[in-house]
């Protein structure tokens, strides 16, 4: 398979994995408390990252050692990432997986508003029109069969989108122009998350140990595929393609979230919610294209040379 097609396939697989993570998280929280699910996800991820770091040191003895900056940045990002996952996981536990995947895609249009890396000027008017379309889409999604107060889960997913946008902007601010190993950064974040979620999960560890094979499969899937694999695969693929193409392919995440929720979760979209889904996907793609063009037009020597795509990272 040509390198370009293989790279596209990997990016689509990452988008599919992230899209499916909402249903997996929702199903796992039916039998286990949210904080226990998060502890298990982080702990398994930390063990996997530790194993990868050890394996790399054995096969490549000259690998650069950890730096204080990686530990410091990874620890801070571990806290902000944990906040995102708390909101996302509680949110998806109280709404549909399809709604969760669509609402969290607001991150795409919120992140450029918070990202000041490189000192780019303000966004053009068309970007705010796209953002307004997304806001209208959220209103239709949470309305369901008619106008009513927003559901708890939908509100939490909105909060998660805002916090995730801040997290992504912080990642750019703390890593741009610095020599940071992605695996070291991911390992530090997973260790911090494990430490944060251990105290509230301790009382329920016996329940976790007695969980069914199905629940453990979901937890392992969330940890190894939706966290460790997705991040490392994204990093590998983005280095082999353009930022625009990567953004386009990774931006299919909400489509996969809806497809998985309907096909495997038995969820249904009302006509209003379907219209909201269409508007959300249209608005995020429109906003993404405007942001890419704006970034390309204003890029200077100080801007991030990788032109990293602004995409939600799944739950």
Buried (B, 14 or more C-beta within 10 A) or exposed (E): EEEEEEBBEBBBBBBBBBBBBBBBBBBBBEBBBBBBBBBBBBBBBBBBBEEBBEEEEEEEEEEEEEBEBBBEBBBBBBEBBBBBBBBBBBBBBBBBBBBBBBBBBBBBBBBBBBBEBBEBEEBEEBBBEBBEBBBBBBBBBBBBEEEEEBBEBBBBBBBBBBBBBBBBBBBBEBBBEEEBBBBBBBBBBBBBBBBBBBEBBEEBEEBBEEBEEEBBEBBBBBBBBBBBBBBBBBBBBBEBBEBBBBBBBBBBBBBBBBBBBBEEBEBEBBEBBBBBBEBBBBBBBBBBBBBBBBBEEEBEEEBBEEBBBBBBBBB
